[in-house]
Amino acid sequence: MLYPRSEATVAMLRQAPVVPVLTVKDVEDAVAQARALIAGGLTVLEITLRTPAAMAAVSALAKTFPEAVIGAGTIIEAEQIQAVSDAGAGFLVSPGMTPRLLEAAVRSPVPFLPGAATASEALALRERGFHALKFFPAEPAGGAKYLASFAGPFPDLVFCPTGGIDAQKAGNYLALANVACVGGSWMVAPGLLAARDFGKVEQLAREASALGRRH
């Protein structure tokens, strides 16, 4: 079976230049982060499933902010796909792919962004119909220069690089023709959240939403 939601996934990635990646401690924290980010113009958000509160946060944000697209990241088990989709996630993201997870991903009820870090991984996903991929971990794997080299052999693939990207590095990726957006967490840095400086979060989100592409 080929993945049937390729066009929808690409369209979702092109809604904003930056997808904030949120790690949340509870629902209240998630709502506060999301409110500031959305006010700053970033309306596609990814909640990592790395904390006990993540699933409840996905559900709460999907209901609280219908104008946004709330996704779930760190999908590493096939069983998570239906559970998180049922919770209200509008898209799913994995850091990589296994044969078992891939079989479930092609049947995902919402857009699925699988992770790839090598040409072989990208090629395998392309063969199953995925044309939008997460490039992870972006900076350790080779950065913007490395990802640019994928454009030649894979002109029909677009990427959302994530991992080690900050406000300065984001522009290097967004200048690439095969990049739809970048994922990052610099606008919700732990220090800002600890200080509950959501005004600064909104400011950084506004700056991120204004990042342009030079192509």
N, C-alpha and C positions, 0 to 999 in steps of 0.2 A: 504493500500500500504506500502511495506517495502522500506526503503531507499536504492537506488541502487548503491550509490557511496561510499560505506563503504571502499572497498579496496583502492580506489583512495585517500580517505581522510587519511587513515593510511599511505600510501606511501608518501603523501605530508608532513605529520608531521615528517617523519623519514629523511627528506632531510638535516636537520640541528638540532643541539642540543638545540638551542635557537631561538625563534621567537621574534624579537623586536616588541614592541607595541608602535606605534608612534602617538602622538597627534600633529597635524600640524596647524600652523596659516595661512599659505598660500601655494600656489604651490611651490614657490621658496624655502621656508623652507622645504617642503616635499622632494624636489629633493636633497637639500643639505644633509639632514639626510640620505636619502636612498643611495646616492652616497658613503658616508663614511661607512655606514653599509655593503654595498655590497663589497666595497674594502676590508673590514675586514673579508670577508668570509661568512657573513650571507645573504642568498639570498631568504629567506621566510620572508616577512614583513607584519605586520598587521597595517592598518590605522584605528584608532578608529573614528567612525562617531559622534564625540562629538563637532566638530567645523564646522562652515559654509563652510570652505574650504575643508573638508574631501572628498566629492564626486569628486570634480575637481582634488584633489590630487591623488586619486585612478586612475583616467583616465590618468593623466599625467605620473605617475610612471609606469603604465603598458606599455605605449608607449615608454617611455624613457629608461626603463631597461627591455628589453625582456628576458634577461638571468635570471631574478628574478621572483618570484611568489608573486604578490601583492594581499593581502587580505584585507577585510573590517571587522572590529569588531564592537561591540555594536549594532548588529542587534536585534532590539526589536519589530519591526513591520513586519508583513507578506509582506506588500507592498514594503519594502526595498529590498527584495531578488532579484526580477527581475530588479529593477532600478540599484542596485549596480553591478549586474552581467553584465548588458548592458554597464555600465561605464568601464568595463574591469577587475573587480575583479576576481582573480583566485581561491579564496576561501572565505567563509563567517564564521563568528564566532558570537555566541550569548552568553550573560552572563547567560542565563537561558532558560526556555522553557515554553510556554503555549500551550494549545490544538490547538488554531488557528495558532500560529506560527509553531507548529510541523507539521500540515497538509501542510503548505507551504514549510517547510524545506525538507520534504521527496521528494519534486518535484524540489528542487533547481537544476538549470542547472550547478552549479559548486559545488565542495566539500563543505560540511557544517559541522561545528564543534559546536554542541550544548553544552551549559553549564549545569553542574550538580554538586551539592555539597553534596548530600546524596545518600545512597544506593537505596532508593525508586526512586529517580530521575534517577539514572543510570539504574536501572532495567526497568523503563518505556521507556527510550530511546533505550535500547537494544532490547526490544520487537518490536520496529519499525524498527530495522535493523541498528541502529547506533552502531558502534564498536570503534569509536574514539570520545572521549568526552573532552571538556574543564572542568577541575576541578577548580571551581571558587566560592568564593575567596579563594585561596589555603591556605594561612597562617591563616587568621581568621577562616576558616572552620575546621582546625585541623592539617594542615601541612603534611609533608612527612610521619610521622608515621600513621596518619589517612588514607592517601591515600594508604599506603602499605596494610592496612587491606582489601582493595577492591580486592586484587589479588586473594584471596581464593575463594570467591563466584562468582567472575566475571573474570575467567582466560582468556576470549576472548576479554576483553576490554583493550584499551590503552588510556592514558590520556595525555593532555597538561595542567599541572597545571599553573595557572596564578593568580597573586594577592599577593602583598607583598613579591615577590621573588627578591633577589639580587644575586650578583655574588657568595657570600658565601653560600647562601641557595640552589642555583641551583644544586650544586653537590649532595646534599642530595636527591633531587628528581630524578636526572638522574641516581642515583644508583639503583633505583627501576625497577624491571622487567616490570611493567605495565605503565611505563612512556616513551613516544616516544620523547618528547622534553618539554621544559618549555617556557612560555611566560614571558617577562619582559621588563622593560624600563630603567634599570640602565645605559645602554650605551648611552641613549639619555636623561639624567637627565636635568631638567630645567636650572640648573646653567651652564652646558656645552653649551646648546643651546643659552642661553642669551649671553655667552661669544663668541659664534660662534667658539668654540674650536673643530672643526670637526676632527682634528688630534687625539685628545683624544678619540672622538667617535669611530674612526677607530681602535684605539688601543684596546679599550674595546671590540669592536666587534670581533677583532682578538682573544682576550683572550677567549671570549665566544664561538667562533666557535671551539676552541681547547678543550673545556670541554669534557672529556671522560666519559664513563660509566664503572662502575666497575663490571658489570655483563656480 
